[in-house]
Amino acid sequence: MTRLIAHVVESWTDVNFVTGESLPLPWQKALEKTGLSSQGILFPHRIEALSEIVAWAKEEHCPLLVAGRGSQLSWGGLPQGIEAVVSTQNLNRIIDHAVGDLTVTVEAGVTLEALQAQLAPTGQFLPLDSAGTATLGGLVATAEAGSWRHRYGGVRDLVLGLSFVRGDGAIAKAGGRVVKNVAGYDLMKLFTGSYGTLGAITQITFRTYPIPDASSTLLLIGGKSAIAALQHTLIMSPLTPTRADLLSPSLVQKLNLGQGIGLVVRFQSIPASVQQQQDQLMSLGQQAGLTCTVYTENEETQLWQALQTINQPATPEAITAKLALLPAEILPFFDHLDLVTQQQGLALLHTSSGLGKLQLTGENAREQINKLRAFCQIRQGFITVLEAPVSLKQDLDPWGYSGNAWGTMEQIKQKFDPANIFSPGRFF
């Protein structure tokens, strides 16, 4: 038991401490992947308790690793010198839902699944696409948006305001609860994707959207040239899909969807519009000689859930990474991926943004990552390792960043957390 945990257990009754086999299995696995298997976890029940923990940690120079439910705890670099893991999962109140304003304010520990269930009876939803057990604070901290970014933008486009605990324990706020409020705009962008290194997010205000009346998904599978032409046509056309992703041949085959490169497109609007857009894209696909399959209702939901397997390591040795490329470089990357991994690598990328996920399951992981990174960097892209065995992360830079913004990011870190209390080693 570290001195911070001993102090908290002795001093506060509104903070639970759980360790060892008493932790739920997902937490045990998350700590193991982070190299912190011997650590216990503090679960504060109030934001004020979290604030007091941070203030004491700052005075005593005790580094913290702040998490939600641990599903993304091991993403990024390995944390160093951590004296306590602090979970916000018990800070799980839905504070306010302004139905008419299309906004909702929640504590950081609310799960995406719980929020969607709360919003659904009002005909609204939050267009984030991740595992239901992920907390909203964790999704903001890792900028994890998913395929809906094609229509609704990324996480930073959905956040209207947030509150957080600073490095000195004080509670600060940025933004507001109305869509037109722009105060603190840059601050909210900084925290989106900060991986818990700037402060502990405690509350977030999101903009919500009406649930579309109708929905349909079209899966088109075929050769590289035909898919490339259709990708370009789709981007330049007046069609308005809410999701549009390219699937590597290995992912198409793994999910038993067929043979070839996949283009999966979802239309959501009024029924007439969905049908018209679906028919138009299907006609273009059939003219190009592609295999076209329409998914609706339960089958559609199952397809998108199956595509989420790209985020779930198939084995303890598997690697999951985030990558980005110019849209025109996605299909050449698929060719390079098959060559480097002997058709064992899986990839899904958004057609318009070029952001996506990569999963490697074969041997020679370090060599594969280096070759794939070289391909991406030459083409103005990147690969960030999220999930990987601890031994690999100890021997490989998870971020692989070669740009010139490190100095600026280090200055920002120094301003927000001069004592380096939050997640040392995870980012810098």
N, C-alpha and C positions, 0 to 999 in steps of 0.2 A: 504494500500500500504506500503510495507516494505521499509526500507531505501535504500536497494540495488536497488529495482525496481524504486524508486523515483529518485535515482541518474542516472540510465541508461536512463530513460525517459527524464530527463532534459538534459543529456549530449550528447547522441548519436542519430543520425538520421537514422543509418543503422541497428537499432534494433527495431522491432515492439513489442508492449506490448498489450496483449489481456487478458481479464478477464471476469468472470461471464458468462452471457448468450450469450455474443459475441463469446465465444469459441464454436467450433464445438462439437456436442453431444458426439462423441467418446472421446474427450479430457475431457469433463465434467465427463463422467463415469470413466475415468482413474484416475482423481484426487480424485473422491469420494472413489474409492477402495483403494487409498493410504492414505486416511485420510487428504487430502490437498484440500478439495473442495472449500475452500475460497481463494486459491492461484490463481494468474494470471500466465501467461507464457510469457517469453521473447523469441523472435524469431530473432536471429542475422542473417544477410544476408551475412556476411563475416567471415572467420576464424579469421581474425585479431580482429573483434569485439568481438567474443567469448573469445579470448585471453585477451582482455582488461577487460571484465566482470570478468573473473576468477582472474586476477591480483588485481582488486579493491576489490573483495570479500575476497581475502586472507588478504589484508592489513586491512580490516575492520572486519574480522572474521564473514563473512556472508556465511553460508553453502548453497550449491547449490545441486539441483537434476537435472542431465543432462539426457535428453531423446531424442528419435527420434520423432516418431509420437504418442507415448504414449501407444502402444498396449501391451508393456511389462513393463510399468511403475510401476505397483503394484507388480511385482514379487519380491520374497525375503522378507526381513524384512521391517518393517514400517520405513520410513525416519524420522529423528528427528531434530527439530530446523531449518527446511528449510526456507530460506528467499526468494528463487526464484526457480522456475522450468525453466530450459533453454532448448529449443528445437533446435535440429540441422536440422529440416526438410527442412529449406530453404537453407542449404548447400548441394545442390543436383545436382552438376555437375558431369558428367562422364568425367574425365580429360584426360584419355588416354586408348586406346584399341590397344594393340600390337597384331594384329591378328596372325601373324606368330609365335610369342613367346608364344601364349596362355596365355596372362596376360591382366588384366584390372585394372585401377586405378580409384577410385571413391571417392567422398566426402561422409561423413558418413550419410547424409540425403537422399541419393538415395534409393529408394525402390527396393526390390527384383524384383517386377513385372516390374518396369521401366528398370532395368538392363537386365532382360531376353529378353525384347522386343528389346533392343539395340543390344544384342548379336546374336539373332536368325538369322538375315539376313546373318551373317557371318558363320553360321553353328556351333555356339558354345553356351554353356550355363554354368551357375554356379550351381553346384549340391548341392544347399540348398533347403530345403523343408519346407516352412512356409507360413503364410498368406501373400498375395501379398503386403499389405500395410505396412508390417514391414520394417524398414529401415535396411540397411546393417550394420550401426554402432551398432544398437540395437541387431542384430543377432550375431555379434561378441562379444558384451559385455555380452550377456547371453549364448553364446556358443550353439546357437540353430541351429542344423544341419538338423534333420529330418531323414527320412528313407534312404536317399541316402548315409548315412555314411557307409552302408554295403559294398559299392564298392569304394567310393571316400574318406572315412575317415570323421572326424569331421571338425568343423570350423577351428581349429588350423592347420589342414593339408592343408587348402586351402589358408591361409593368408601368403603372401610373404613379406609384409611390411605394416607399418602403421605409421601415424602421429597422434600426440595427444597434447593437451594443458596440461601442467604440473600444479601442485598445486600452483606454483608461477606465472602462466600466460604465461610462455615461451612455444614456440612450439618446440616439439622434434620429431625426426624421428627414425624409426628402420627398418631394412631390406632394400629391394630394389624392382626393377621392373622386375627382371629376375628370372627364376625358380631355377637356381643353386646358387643364392645368399643366404648365410646363416648368414650374419651379423645380429645381433640383434635377433637371433632365440628365445632365452629364453625370451626376453622382449615381443615378440609378443605372446608367450604362456601365459605369465602372464596376459596380457590384455584380452585374450580370456576367457570369463567367469568371469571377474572381476566385473560385474554389475555396472560399472561406478564409482567404489570406488577409482581407482588409477589415473584417469585423464579423460579428455573428448576426445574421439576418433574423429578425424576430417577427415582423409583420410585412405583408405585401398587399398592395391594392392592384388588382388586375382589371383590365377591360374584358368584358365577356361578349359573346356573340349569340344571335338567335340560332336555334337548331334548325337546319334546313328542312324543308317539307319532304324532299325526296332525295334518294342517294343511289348511286350505281357505280360499280368499278369495272373497268375494262382492262383485261390483261392481253397484251400483244407480244408474241414471241417469234423471233426469226433471226436472220443473219445481220451482221454488223452494218452493211451499207443501207439496208432497208430500214433498220431501226434508227440509224443516224439521220436519214432523210426525214423520217416521221418525227423524230425529236426536234429537228429544226423547224418543221412545219408547225408542230404544236406550239413551240415558243413564239413563233411569229404570227400565229393565227388569232382570231378573236375568241377562241374557245377559252373558257374560264374554269379549269379544274381546280379543286381544292387541294389535291395531292397529285404529284406526278413524279415517279421514281424509276430509275434504271437499275435493273438487277443483273448481276454478273451471271454468266452461264452456269457456273458452279452452284450458285444460290438457287437458280431456277431448277436445276437438277436435284439438289438436296431436298427441296420442298415438293418434289414430284409434280412440278407444274408443266414440264415438257423439256425440250432441247433447244438451246440457243439463248440469245440475249433477251431479257424481258423488259418491257415498258408497261408499268402499271399506273393507270390514270383513274382518278375518282372525280365524279361530277356530283355536286350537291346544290340543289336549288329547288324551284318549283318543278313538279313532275314533267310538264311539257318541255321545259328547258333542258332538264336532264336527258330526256329521251332524244331530243333533237341533237344535242352535242354528242351523246353516245353514238347515235347512228352516223353522224358525220365522221367521227374519228374511226369508227369501225369500217366505214366505206373506204377511207384512206388506207387503213391497214390491209384490208383485203386486196385492194388494187396493188399494194406493194408485195403481196404474197405472204403476209404474216398470218400466223394462227391467232385467232381472236376469240376470247372467252369473256362472257359477261357474268358478273357476280352481283347479286342483289340480296338484301335482307341478311339472314343468318350466314349465308355463304360468304358474303362480302366481309362481315365482321371477322369471320374465321380466317380469311385470307390476310387481312391486315394484322391480326394477332400472330399469324404464322410468320409474317415478315419481321416481327419483333424478335425472332430468334437470333437475328444478327447482333443484338445487344446482349445475348446470354451466352457466355463461353461454354462451348460444348464439353470441354474437359478442364480439369484444374490447370493444365499446361497451356490451354488456348490463350490467344491474345486478342483483345478487342481494342480497336483504335478508331479515332475520329480522323477523317481526312477531308480535304477540300481540293478541288481542281476547277479550272475553267470548264464550263459545260462542254465545250468542243473537245476537251481532253479526256472525258470520261470513258468513252468507248476504246480509245487507244490504251488507257490504263487497264481496262479489262483484259486486253491481249497480253500486256506486260505482267499482270497479276497471274494469269494462267501459266505463263512461261516461268516465272520465278517460283511459284508454289506447286507446280505440276498439277494444276487444276484443283488444288485443295483450298485455295483462299476464297472467301465469300465477301461480296461487296454489294452495297446498296447506296446509291447517290441520288440526290434530288436533281431533276433535269435542269432547273433554272438557276439554282444557287451553287450547284456543284459540291455542296456539303453532303457528307454521308458517313457510313460506318464500314469498317473492315474487320473481318475475323480470320485469323490464321490458326490452323490446327496442326500443321505439319512440323517436322523437325527443322533444325537450322533457323530458328526464329530470328536470331539477331542478324544473320546474313540476309534473310528475306526482308526484314524491316529496313535495313540500310539500303538495299537495292530499290525498294519501293519508294523510300524517301527521296533518293537521288532522282528518280523519275519525276516525282511530284515537284520538288524544289526547282528543277530546271524549268518547269512549266508553271511557276508562280503558285504552287500549291504547298500543302503541308500534310504531315501525318503525326498525330499525337497519340501516344500509347495510353490507353485508359486502364484496362484490366490486363495483368500479366503476372507470371510468377515473380515472387520477391527477388529471387536470384537474378532474373533477367533485368529487373528495374535497377538493381544494384550495379549492373554492368552496362547499362544503356541509358542515355538521356531520354526520358519519356517524352519530352516536348520537342526535341529536335529542331529548335528554333534558330534560324541563322540570320534574322533581320537585325535592324539597328534600333529597335525600340526598348531593349533591355534597360538602358539607362533611365528612360522615362518611367518605366514600370517600377524600377527599384526606388525611384524618388517618390512615387505615389505610395508604395508600400511604407516607406519611411515616414511619410506624412500621417498616414492613417494608423500605423502600428509601429511606432518607433522602438518599442521594447521587444518587437518580434514575438509577440505572444501567440498570434493566430497561425497555426499550421506551418511552422518553419520546415522547409524542405519540400513541401508539397508543390510549390511553384518555383521559388527561387532557390 
